[in-house]
């Protein structure tokens, strides 16, 4: 009975540690890195993709025949850089 009690206590401790670790999330990878309410792209542009990583949001969009990539800061929403995609 004592052995079964110790085994049960061990399982409870392991479950508690797993719940605690899963609720903490990764350092630097939390949703608090992204507080953008809106991003500006040219009117009439079609968004091809949007990716959030490392505190930045990268948006690829098409305006007519031109395709561009804009990189935004995830906290301030400021555009960091715009990269036009040119065909060879």
ZILINMO-V663647 format. One record per residue. N is the residue number from 1. PHI is phi in whole degrees, 0 to 359 (* if undefined). PSI is psi in whole degrees, -180 to 180 (none if undefined). OMEGA is omega in whole degrees, 0 to 359 (NA if undefined). Layout:
# ZILINMO-V663647
n = [N,N]
phi = [PHI,PHI]
psi = [PSI,PSI]
omega = [OMEGA,OMEGA]
This chain:
# ZILINMO-V663647
n = [1,2,3,4,5,6,7,8,9,10,11,12,13,14,15,16,17,18,19,20,21,22,23,24,25,26,27,28,29,30,31,32,33,34,35,36,37,38,39,40,41,42,43,44,45,46,47,48,49,50,51,52,53,54,55,56,57,58,59,60,61,62,63,64,65,66,67,68,69,70,71,72,73,74,75,76,77,78,79,80,81,82,83,84,85,86,87,88]
phi = [*,296,297,296,296,296,297,296,298,299,296,295,295,298,298,297,296,297,295,298,295,288,278,281,71,276,288,81,242,274,294,292,288,233,232,295,270,201,234,260,231,302,295,85,282,249,286,270,202,218,229,251,201,55,78,235,241,251,241,256,220,239,235,64,269,270,245,222,238,242,246,246,287,290,266,267,83,289,285,275,201,237,237,285,258,252,271,269]
psi = [-40,-42,-43,-38,-44,-39,-43,-43,-41,-44,-39,-41,-45,-44,-41,-42,-43,-43,-43,-47,-39,-26,-16,-32,177,149,130,-5,25,166,-15,-14,-14,110,20,130,-34,153,146,130,160,146,141,-2,149,122,125,-44,158,129,131,122,144,36,9,154,125,124,125,129,160,132,103,-123,-9,132,136,160,130,138,125,149,132,-23,-45,-24,2,141,124,-44,149,132,113,143,119,143,151,none]
omega = [179,180,178,178,178,178,179,177,178,178,179,179,179,179,178,178,179,178,179,182,181,180,182,182,180,175,179,182,183,177,179,177,184,178,181,176,180,175,181,169,182,179,182,180,179,180,179,178,175,183,176,179,176,178,179,176,180,182,174,182,181,173,185,180,183,175,181,176,175,178,182,171,184,182,185,183,179,175,180,185,172,183,175,178,183,177,181,NA]
